[in-house]
Amino acid sequence: MRAGPVVFLGGNGHCEARLDGARRALADRGAPFDLLDVAYPGFEGRPPADGFESFLDVVSDRIDAAGGAGSALYATGIGGLIALSLRSRGSHVDRPLVLQAPVLWGLERRLMPRVLRLLPAQPLLGRLFRTRAFQRHFARRHFTRPPEAAVLEAFFEGYARCRALAGFFEWMSPRLLRSLEARFAARPERLGGVTVWWGGHDRVVTLQELRWTEEALGVAWPLRVFPDWGHYPMIDAPAAWIDALEEHVKR
């Protein structure tokens, strides 16, 4: 029996090419489910939204258009905060949600996000992600195996072309976290149906992120750690990632 679709919410700088290997692996398995990518405003050259609520409106509409009834959400990196922000408004609460190494309450504790809220994030990060030395360092540190050259090029270009970066560092601030805490305190049922996945070799976001988040929200989500995964299993090990997704959505 074919499972319902999985709607993918990418992380910062996301580009559709990050899912190329996963889509090939899915086809090799006879497409047991659909993998649908949400196109964020301000990413891959698209016009940015004029504010976070407008951004969420567009993303919510695109989730509905992509997934329909019976779909699950999979959010990675900053996509996790986007998914929780939507749930805090009462949107897509009925869809099961996997948060894979989400960027959440650590935003107010780590140095880099605090610094980039004070600086012109988009031009700075755009130049950095086009620098070959930085690309080599990033790839060695954060991928568990070398990606295909075309995927790696698209990965870094996704950051360089992301017009939403400046808005993200402005919108995703301690003020947003306080707002989410208040909304979920009033409606804790909106935190249900969430599962957390983490890679044992993730060097982008550590499990401390989850501890901070669960403490702030007063919740304890089921956690599954994949010992061999890094932060980008859909790129590093697309076949294993698709296998895990298929197992999850067919439960």
N, C-alpha and C positions, 0 to 999 in steps of 0.2 A: 504494500500500500504506500502511495506517495505521501510524503509529509507536507505540511503547510510551508509557505515560503519563510525565509529568514531575511529580514530587512536589516541592512548593515549601516551602522552609524560610525563613520571613520573618525580618526584622531586628527590632531592639528596637521595642516599641510596635506591632508588626504588627497589622493588622486585615484581614479578608477583603475589605473594600471596595477595598483597594489593587489588587486584581486584577480589578475590575469591567470596566475598559476592555480589558484583555487578554482576558478571556473573551468580550467582544463581538467583538473582532478575530478570535479563534479560531473563533467561530461563523460569521463572515463568510467564512472560508476553508474552511468545510465540516468543521470540527473534525478536522484531520489527526492530532491527538493529544489526550489528556486532560490538563488542568492541574488538579492536586489539591493543595489547601492543607492543611498540617498545623496543627491547632488546638493551640497551646501551652497547657499549664497556666498559670494566672495571667494570661492575656491575655483581653481583651474580656469581662471580668467573670467568667471561669471561676476556680474555686478554684486557688490556687497549690500547687505541689509542696512537700514538706517538706524538700527538699534537692536538690542537683544530680544525684545519681545517680538519685533518684526521678523528677526531671524528665526525664532521659534515657531512663529506662525507658518512661515514658508516650509520649514522642516516638517512640521506636523502634517501639513497638507500633502507633502511629498511621501511621507510614510503611508498615509491613507491611499494615495494613488498607487504606490508601489505594492503594498502588502495586502490590503483588504482584510477580510475576516479570516481568522485562523492563523495569522502570521505571528512570528516571534521576532523580537528585537535583539540585535547583538551590537553592543556599543564598546568600542575600544578607546583607550586614551581619553582625550578631552570629550569624545563622544559620550562617555559615561556621565559627565556633568550635564551635557545636553539632554540625555535621556531622563535624568532625574529632574531637571528643570521642567521638562514636559509633563512628567508625572505630578510634579507639585501643582501644576495648573489643572490636573484632572484629565490630562490627555494620555491615551494609550495605556492606561492603568491595567486594562484587561489583557494586554499582550505580555506573555512571559518575556523576561528581560535577562540576558546574560551581560554582565559587566566584566570585560576582560582587561585586567590591569588598568582600571579607570583612573583618570586624574581628577581628584575630588578635593577633600579638605586639606590636603598637603599644599594646595595653591597658596595658602596664607602663611605657610611655614618655610617653604623652600626659597632660597635666595633669588634664583633666576627670575621667577615670575614677579617678585617684588621689584626687582631692578627694571625689568622690561615694561612695567606699568609706568615708569618714570621717563622712559626713553622712547624714541621713534622706532618701535619694534619692527615694523614691516621692512623698511629699508635696511636696517641692521641685520635682521635674520635673512633677508633676501640675499644680501651680499655674502653672508657667512655660508649659506647652503649652496652657493655657486662656487665656493672656494675649494679647489681640488684637494688641498691638504686636509681641510676639515672633512670633506666627504670620505676620504680614505680612513681618517681616524674614526668617524662615526660608524662606517660600515664594519670596521674591525671590532668595534666595541659593542655594537647593538644588533648585529645580525649573527645568527649562529652558523650560517653558511653563506658563501658569496651569492647574492642574487644575480639573475641574468642582467647583462649590461643595460638592456633597454628598460627593464624595470627599475634598476638603480638610478638611471638617468631621470626617469619620470618621477621617481620618489623625491629626489632633491629639487627637481623643477617644480614639483607640487608646492613645496615650501616657498620657493623663490617667487612664484606667481600668486601666492595666496594673499589676496587683498583684504581678507578678513582678519589677518593677524593682529593688527593694531586694535581693532574692535574687541577681539577676544581678550586681550590683556587688560583692556579697560572694563569690559563687561563682567568678566569672570574674576571677581574680586571678593574680599571679605564681606562686602555689603551684600553680594549675591548669596554667599553662604549663610549669612544671618537670616536673610529672607527665606531661604529654603528650610532652615531649621524651624522657623516659626510656622511655615506652611505645613510641614510634615508633623510638627507637634500637634497641630489642629486636626490633621487628617492622617494619622499613622498608617491606616490601611493602604494608603497609596505607595507604601514601601514594600508591599507584599509581592510575591511572585518574582523575586530577584535572586539570581544565582551569580556567584563571583568565580571567575577563572583567573588563574595566574600562572605565568611561566616560571619554572625554577631557575632559569638563567636570565630573567628580566633585569636589565641594568638601567632601564629608563625610569621605572616606577617600582618601588619596593612595597612589600606587604605592610609597611608602616602606614602607607596611605589608607589602607583598609581599616586599620586600627583607629586612626584619627577619625575617619568617616563614621564608623559604627559608634564610636563614643559620642560624636556630635549629634547623631540622629537617634541614639538609643535603640539600635537595631543590631541583630546578629544574623547575617546572611550566610547561607550554605556556601562553603568555599571548596573549590577543587583546584589543586596544584598539579600542573603538568611538568614533571621534572626536567624534560628535555627542551621545553619551549623557552624562547626569549620573549621580547615584547611584540614581535611581528611574526607569529606562527603562520599567518596566511601567506607570508612571503617565504619564510625559512623552510617550512614543512607543510606545503599546501595540502598534500594528500592526507597527512595525519590530522590536520585541522578540519578538513571536510569530514573525515571519519568521526571525529569527536562531535561535530555539529550534527551529523546524521543521527548518531546515537542519542544526542540530547533531544532533538525535535521529535524523534519517534517514540519517546517514553510515553 
